[in-house]
């Protein structure tokens, strides 16, 4: 099956068009196994430079090709992982003071089309901040450190400020001298905003609880954990002795009646950036009088935007 390519290569060789690096081909052994070869061909000349034929050298490069394929596969996996996790890689040589960024790092700092990391570095930081970060890294190298982490505030060309978390390791030669620093950059702006929003939500919740008769609840999505305050049991008309998460959820769901599908539809229609939802419904707990309930829920999301925890307050409004 490789004969067309092999014949084409040898025809080029006879025409004197052998590439300097030779031909990479696949040959077949007597036992029908295939193997990769590098073929180099040169004209065979006599003492008067008259060509007598050709001299060819065939080298088995199967191991090299396998290593190359594995490297390509690894690089492809790394590229996909970078795109999914949205992190960039940087490499600094402290001896020669040379810095390399991959394309994702340029994008994280707001300059996706740039090619000079030093130039971008000077644009996103003040001179004072550059000196501070460089000093701290050099100091860590000098005292024998092996790893470090910095949180960098980078101003993009559009004026927005992004928080970049830079984590790195320090590589040393046999004498202990730091010769290379490899790091990963990751934009944690949204994570910090979520932390601040959650903190504010908890403060508002604490203030609300001090000001009236409110119940609180928490639901950890995926784990099934549900935590209710005693007041929330009373508001929803459910026996406080029920602590099993599955049983508690079923009793609450039954009490909401036909409103539950509507609530799920509203929850699923929220955009990723929407983290608050307020709703009202009439609960019909078994054996107890109906009651009108208002709930406010804060939705905690992971970096992909998926809900991971619900925290809310409830009160009767009838």
N, C-alpha and C positions, 0 to 999 in steps of 0.2 A: 504493500500500500504506500510505501514511501518512495518507490522507484521514480515517479515523476520529479520529485524534489531533488533526489540524488542525481538523476541524469541532467537536470537543469544546472545544478551546481558544478558538475564536472564539465559541462559544455562551456560554462563561463570561465572555468579554470583553463581550459585549452585555448580560449580566446585571450588569455592573459588578464582576465578581469577578476581574479581572486581578491576578495576584500582583505585588507591588512590583518583583520582579526580572524580570518579563516571562515569556514562554513560550519554552522551547527546543524547536524543531521541526526537521523535515527537509523541505526543499522540493525540487522537481525542476525542472531547467532545460529549455529547449527541446530540448537534445541528449540528454535523459534522464539526465544525470548528477545525482547527489544532492549536496546541500550542507546544512550545519547553519546555522540562523539563530536569532537572538534577536528575538522580536516583542514590542514594547511597544505597548499600546493605551490611549488616553485619550479621554474624551468630548469632543466638539467642541461648544462652547456659543456662543450669540450674546451680545449685550450684556445681555440680560435673563436670562441663565443658562438659557435654554431650549436643550435639547439638540437639535442639528441632525443629529448623526451621531457618527462615531468617527474619530479620527485615529490611524493606525498607523505605526510605524516598524519597518522590517525591516533587520537588520544581519547580514551574512555573518560567522559566527563559526567557520568551518571550521578555520582555523589554530589558533584558541584551543582548540577541541574536540580537535584532533589532539594538541596539546601536553598537554592534560589527560589524554587517553588514554595517551600515552607516560609521563606522570608517574605515573599509576596503575599502569601495567605495571612501571615501574622500582621503585616502592614495594613492589609485590607481590613482585618478585624479591628485593628487599632483605630483606623480611620472611622469605621462604623461606630465604634465605642465612643470616639470623640464627638461625632455628630449627635449621638443619642444623649450622652452625658454632658455635652456642651463644655468641654474643657480644652484648654490649649497647652502645648508643651513648649518649654523654653530651656535653653542650654547655654551656660555661661562659662567661659574659660578665664579664670581669674589671673592666670599667668600672663596671657597675651591680651586680656581685656577684650575678648570678642564675644558677642552675644548673638544667639540664633533663636528666632521665633518661628513656630509653624503658622500656617494660615489662620488657624482658629484663634491663636493669641492676638493677632492683629485685629481680628473681628471683635474680640472681647474688649479691646481698648478703643473701639470705634473707628478703626482705620482698616477695613477689610482689603482695600486695594494697595496698601503700603507694602514696602519690601525692606525698609531699614528700621530695625527695632530701636536703635539708639535715637533716631530722629523722632519716632513716635513717643518713646519714653520721655524725651525732653518736652514734648507737646502736652502730655497728659498730666505732668507733675510740675510743681514749682521747683526752682533750683534748690531750695532748702529741703524739700521732700526728697529729691533725688539724692542729695548728699546724706540725708539721714538713713535712707534705705541701704545705700551702698556701704556706709560706715558700719551699720549693724551687721550686714552680711560678712564684710571683711573681718569684723571683730569675732564673729562666730567661727569663721574659718581659722583665725589665729589661735583661739583658745581650745581648738580640737573638737569643735562641734561636729555632729554628724547629720543633723537635719534641722529644719526651721520652718516657720510659717509667718507670713505677713498679711495683713489686711490693707489693701491699697484702695484709696479713693481716686478714681480716674475720671477726669472731665472729658466727655465726648465732644466732637466738633459741634453737635447741636446744642451744647450747653448742659445737657443732663449729666448727673454725677452717678457713676456706677461703683459699687463695692466689689473689688476683685480679691478673692482669697488665693494667695500664692503659697503653695506647699512645696518644699524642695528637700533634696538630699545632697550631701557634700561627699564627693569621691576624692580619694587620696591615693598617691603613689606609694611605693614600698618604703619611702623615707617619712611618710606621714604628711607630706606637703599637699595641700588642697589644690587639685588640678582641674576639677570640673564640678559644676553645680547643675544638677538636673531638677527641673521643677514643673509643676502643673498649675495653670491658672484656671480659676472658675469664678463666674459671675454669681455672687450670692446676694445681689441687691433685693430680689424678690423674697428670698428667705428672711432677710433682716426686716423687711417691711411686714411680712407675715408675723414675725415674732413681736414686733411693735404693736401690730393690730390686735394680736391675741392678748398682749399685756393690757392694752386699753380696754378691750372687751371684758377682761377679768376685773379691771377696776370699776367699769360701769356696772358689772354684775354685783360686785360687793356693795356699791352705793345703793343699788336698787333693793337689795336684800335688807339693808338697814332702814329703808324708807317705807316698807310695806310688807304685806303678806304674800311672799313670792315662793315658788318652788324652783328647784334647780334640777337639771338632769345632764348627764354626759353619756355619750354613746361612742365607743371606739369601733370604727368600721373595720370589718374583717376579723377582729378578735372576738366580737360579740359581747364585749364588756359593756354593761349598763349600770350607771350609778344614779340613784334618785335620792333627793333629800326627803325627810319625813313630810314636809309640807307638800311636796309634789304628789305623794301618795294620796293625801287628803284632797287636794285640788282635783285629781283625776278620779277619785272615788275607788281606789284600789287598796286592798288589804296590805298593810306594811309588812306582813309576814311573808309575802311573795318576794323572794330575792333571786330566784333563778332567772337569768337574763331572757331565756327563750319564753318562759311562762309569763314573765312580766310584759314582754313585748306583745305577746298574743292577747293578753287582757287589755292592754292599752289600744291595740289595733281594733279589737272588737268594740271597744267603747267609742272609737271615732266613727264607726259605721261606714257609710258611703263616702265620707270625706277622705278616707285614707288614700284611695287611688288618685284623687285630685291633688292631694299633698305631694305624692310621689312624682306626679307629672310636673308640678311646679318646681320641685327640687331638681329634677333632671333637666329642666329647661334653663336653669341658671347658667349664665356664662361663667367661664373660669375665673374672671376677675370679681364676680359677685360672691360675697362671703356672708351675707346677712339675709335672713328671711323671717318675716313676721306673718302669722296666720291666726285665724280664729275658727273655732268649730264648736259644735255642741256634743258633749260627751254623754253617753248613755251607759253608765256602769251598771252591771247586773245587781238588781235588788236595791238600787239607790236612785235618788231623784236626778234627772238630767241637769247638767250645768254647762254654762257658756264659758269657754276657756280661750285665752289668748296666749300664744307662745311666740317668743323671739329666739331665733337660733343663730349662733355663729358657727360657720363652717371652716374648719381648719383643713388646708390642702397641702399635699406634698408638692415638690418642685415641678412635677408633671401636670399639676392642676387637679389631681384626683382627690376627692374628699377622704380624709382619714379620721376625722373626729368631729362630732357635733356637740356643742355646749350651748345650753339654753336655759331660759327662765320661763315660768308659767304663772298665771294668776287667773282667778275667776273674775269675770266681768258681768255676771248676771246679778 
